[in-house]
Amino acid sequence: MNFRTQIDIKKEHHQIDYDSKIMLIGSCFAENIGNKFNQYKFQNNVNPLGILFHPKAIEKLITNAINCQKYENDDIFLFNEKWHCFDSHSELCETSKEGLLGNLNTYIDNTNQQIRQASHLIITLGTAWVYRFIETDRIVANCHKIPQKKFLKELLSVDDISESLDAIISLVKSVNNNVEIIFTVSPIRHLKDGYSENSLSKAHLLSAIHRIIEPRNHSNYFPSFEIMMDDLRDYRFYKNDMLHPNKTAIDYIWEHFKSTWIDKKSFVLMDEIEAILKSLSHKPFDEKSEKHQQFILELNNKIARLEERHPEIKFN
């Protein structure tokens, strides 16, 4: 008997290899996959303005980047002795106004270049729930722990999300017509919104994505949400908070992504890098022993040979 529902995902065209330039934007799950690309030394950039949970925030980032829209004094604010921007994550906050503005505008310039050069853009949507700052009547990317009474909570409709995703595709294609865009829905549960509310939110995201994707136009969907919910489907694949996928789940979803989107020709180099990383994490019984020194010498030689063959790959 089969006690699992395994999802069969077909191999996609326009696959990723070590010449690809990958950009990832979106929720925490974008960071999880970005960490995997970092681990295997692919050329990738993740969340220039930090984690962005909903499509309107991602649309705003891409709009500003494509238009080279500079941040000014009116776009930031002082709260709890630090400067913040409603378009970015709290991890970007700074103690000085000039520091935050300088960083934001550098990130916008870099994002413009990265979008223009990207071969693959992976967008992970986390929630359809948004917060509107009452004072300015604008949807924010992050509330920065400002009192909730200053915001209105809203659920984006399927039409709202579809329009936002269409705008993202049009903006990106206006400067990079050959980029492959991959949408996915984060399997992370947003239970602070409520159980039914979380399900409704994910349903809106899924409906909107499937309304606008068109593989012939280089826009695609990867089912990370379905792998977590319908294949793994067990609390042993969650962290202790019962909300976030644990390492086993992330590794499992990554293997599906790898078999779907990464060119098989890259697998040999990925295995070689993984073997080096395992050797680097090895903890010797005696660091000064002759055997360990020989091990270090051979490992350094192996790294040097790989970096010589692939100058774009560097080990710290």
C-alpha positions in Angstrom: 0.0 0.0 0.0 1.1 3.6 -0.7 0.7 5.8 2.3 2.0 9.0 0.6 0.9 11.3 -2.2 4.0 11.9 -4.2 3.9 14.9 -6.6 5.3 14.2 -10.1 6.7 17.4 -11.5 7.9 17.6 -15.1 11.3 18.9 -16.0 11.2 22.4 -17.2 12.8 24.1 -20.2 15.3 27.0 -19.9 17.0 25.4 -16.9 19.5 26.8 -14.4 23.2 26.1 -14.6 26.4 27.7 -13.3 26.3 30.4 -16.0 22.8 31.4 -14.8 22.1 34.6 -12.9 19.4 34.0 -10.4 17.4 36.5 -8.4 15.0 35.5 -5.6 12.4 37.9 -4.1 9.7 37.2 -1.5 8.9 35.5 1.8 11.1 33.5 4.1 11.0 30.5 1.7 12.8 32.6 -0.9 15.6 32.9 1.6 15.5 29.1 2.2 16.0 28.4 -1.5 18.5 31.2 -1.8 20.6 29.6 0.9 20.6 26.4 -1.2 21.9 28.3 -4.2 24.5 29.9 -2.0 25.6 26.5 -0.6 26.2 25.2 -4.1 27.9 28.4 -5.2 25.4 29.5 -7.9 25.3 33.1 -9.0 22.3 34.5 -7.1 20.9 37.4 -5.2 18.2 37.3 -2.5 15.7 39.9 -1.3 17.6 43.2 -1.7 15.2 45.0 0.7 14.8 42.0 3.0 11.9 39.5 3.3 8.7 40.7 1.4 5.6 38.8 2.2 2.9 39.9 -0.2 2.7 40.7 -4.0 2.1 44.4 -3.6 5.4 44.8 -1.7 7.2 42.9 -4.4 5.6 45.0 -7.1 6.7 48.2 -5.4 10.3 47.0 -5.2 10.4 46.0 -8.8 8.6 49.2 -9.9 11.1 51.4 -8.0 14.1 49.4 -9.3 13.0 49.5 -12.9 12.3 53.2 -12.7 15.4 53.9 -10.6 13.2 55.7 -8.1 15.4 57.2 -5.4 14.3 57.2 -1.7 14.1 60.6 -0.1 13.6 62.0 3.5 9.8 61.7 3.2 10.1 57.9 2.5 11.6 57.1 5.9 10.7 57.7 9.5 12.2 57.5 13.0 10.7 55.0 15.4 12.3 53.5 18.6 15.5 55.5 17.9 16.0 53.9 14.5 15.2 54.9 10.9 12.8 52.7 9.0 11.2 52.5 5.6 7.8 50.9 5.0 9.0 49.3 1.8 11.8 47.3 3.5 12.2 44.7 6.2 13.2 45.7 9.8 16.6 44.1 9.4 17.5 47.1 7.2 16.8 49.8 9.8 19.6 52.2 10.7 20.6 54.6 13.5 21.1 57.4 11.0 18.8 58.8 8.3 21.7 59.2 5.9 22.8 55.6 6.4 19.3 54.2 5.6 18.8 56.4 2.6 22.2 55.5 1.2 21.6 51.8 1.7 18.1 51.9 0.2 19.2 53.7 -2.9 22.2 51.4 -3.4 20.0 48.4 -3.1 17.6 49.9 -5.7 20.4 50.6 -8.2 21.8 47.1 -7.6 18.3 45.5 -8.1 17.9 47.4 -11.4 21.1 45.8 -12.7 20.3 42.4 -11.3 16.8 42.4 -13.0 18.4 43.4 -16.3 21.0 40.6 -16.1 18.9 37.8 -14.5 18.3 34.6 -16.4 15.8 33.4 -13.7 13.6 35.4 -11.3 12.1 33.3 -8.6 9.2 35.1 -6.7 7.8 33.5 -3.6 4.4 34.8 -2.3 3.7 34.3 1.4 0.3 35.9 2.1 -2.5 37.9 0.6 -3.1 39.8 3.8 -1.7 43.4 3.8 -1.6 46.3 6.1 -2.6 49.8 5.0 -1.0 52.7 7.0 -4.0 54.9 7.8 -2.1 58.2 7.8 -0.9 57.9 4.2 -3.5 55.4 2.9 -0.7 53.2 1.5 -0.1 49.5 1.7 3.2 48.7 3.5 5.7 45.9 3.2 6.4 45.8 6.9 4.8 47.4 10.0 8.0 47.6 12.0 6.1 46.9 15.2 4.2 50.2 15.0 0.9 50.0 17.0 -1.6 48.0 15.0 -4.3 50.7 15.5 -2.4 52.8 12.9 -3.1 50.2 10.2 -6.1 48.7 8.4 -5.8 45.0 7.7 -7.0 43.9 4.2 -7.2 40.8 2.1 -6.1 41.2 -1.5 -8.6 39.8 -3.9 -7.6 37.4 -6.6 -8.1 40.2 -9.1 -5.8 42.5 -7.1 -3.1 39.9 -7.0 -3.5 39.0 -10.6 -3.1 42.6 -11.6 0.0 43.0 -9.4 1.6 39.9 -10.9 0.8 41.0 -14.4 2.4 44.3 -13.6 5.5 42.6 -12.2 5.9 40.5 -15.4 5.4 43.5 -17.7 7.9 45.6 -15.8 10.6 42.9 -15.7 10.0 42.0 -19.4 10.3 45.7 -20.4 14.0 45.5 -19.5 14.8 41.8 -19.8 12.5 39.9 -22.2 14.4 36.6 -21.9 14.2 36.2 -18.2 12.5 33.0 -16.9 10.0 34.0 -14.1 9.2 31.2 -11.6 6.3 31.9 -9.1 5.8 29.8 -6.0 3.7 30.0 -2.9 5.4 29.7 0.5 4.5 26.6 2.5 5.0 28.6 5.7 1.8 28.9 7.6 0.7 32.5 8.7 -1.5 31.4 11.6 -1.4 34.8 13.3 -3.9 35.7 10.7 -6.1 32.7 11.8 -6.5 29.2 10.5 -9.3 29.9 8.0 -7.8 33.2 7.1 -4.4 31.6 6.3 -6.2 29.0 4.0 -8.1 31.8 2.3 -4.9 33.8 1.8 -3.0 30.9 0.2 -6.1 30.1 -2.0 -6.1 33.7 -3.3 -2.4 33.5 -4.1 -2.7 30.2 -5.9 -5.7 31.3 -7.9 -4.0 34.5 -9.0 -0.8 32.8 -10.0 -2.5 30.1 -12.1 -4.6 32.9 -13.8 -1.5 34.6 -15.1 1.3 32.0 -15.7 2.1 31.1 -19.3 5.2 28.9 -19.8 5.3 30.0 -23.5 5.8 33.5 -22.2 8.5 32.3 -19.7 6.3 32.6 -16.6 6.0 29.4 -14.6 4.8 27.8 -11.3 6.7 25.6 -8.9 4.6 23.7 -6.4 6.5 24.2 -3.1 3.2 24.7 -1.2 1.7 21.5 -2.6 4.8 19.5 -1.8 4.6 20.5 1.8 0.9 20.2 2.2 0.1 17.2 0.1 3.3 15.1 -0.1 5.1 15.7 3.3 1.8 16.4 5.2 3.1 15.7 8.6 4.2 17.8 11.6 7.5 16.0 11.8 8.5 18.1 8.8 8.0 21.4 10.7 10.2 23.3 13.1 9.1 23.4 16.8 6.8 26.4 16.0 4.7 24.1 13.8 4.7 26.9 11.2 8.0 26.8 9.3 9.3 23.8 7.3 12.3 22.2 9.0 15.7 21.3 7.4 14.4 17.9 6.2 11.4 19.5 4.5 13.5 22.3 2.9 16.0 19.7 1.6 13.2 17.6 0.2 11.6 20.6 -1.6 15.0 21.6 -2.9 15.6 18.1 -4.4 12.3 18.5 -6.3 13.4 22.0 -7.5 16.8 20.7 -8.5 15.3 17.8 -10.5 12.8 20.2 -12.2 14.8 23.4 -12.8 18.6 22.6 -12.6 20.4 21.3 -15.6 21.7 17.7 -15.1 25.1 18.8 -16.4 25.5 20.9 -13.2 24.9 17.9 -10.9 28.6 16.7 -11.1 29.9 20.1 -10.0 27.2 20.4 -7.3 28.3 17.0 -5.9 32.0 18.1 -6.0 31.1 21.3 -4.1 29.1 19.3 -1.6 32.0 16.9 -0.9 34.3 19.9 -0.3 31.8 21.5 2.1 31.6 18.2 4.0 35.3 18.1 4.3 35.5 21.7 5.4 33.0 20.9 8.2 35.1 17.9 9.4 36.3 18.3 13.0 39.6 16.5 13.6 40.5 14.6 16.7 44.0 16.2 16.6 44.4 19.3 14.5 48.2 19.1 14.7 48.5 15.5 13.6 50.4 14.7 10.4 47.4 12.9 9.0 45.2 15.9 9.5 47.8 18.3 8.0 47.9 16.0 4.9 44.1 16.1 4.8 44.1 19.9 4.8 46.8 20.0 2.1 44.8 17.7 -0.2 41.6 19.6 0.5 43.2 23.0 -0.3 44.6 21.5 -3.6 41.1 20.2 -4.5 39.6 23.7 -3.8 42.3 25.4 -5.9 41.8 23.1 -8.8 38.0 23.7 -8.7 38.4 27.4 -8.5 40.8 27.4 -11.4 38.3 25.5 -13.6 35.4 27.7 -12.4 36.7 31.3 -11.6 33.2 32.4 -10.6 33.2 30.0 -7.7 35.0 31.0 -4.5 35.4 29.2 -1.1 36.1 31.3 1.9 
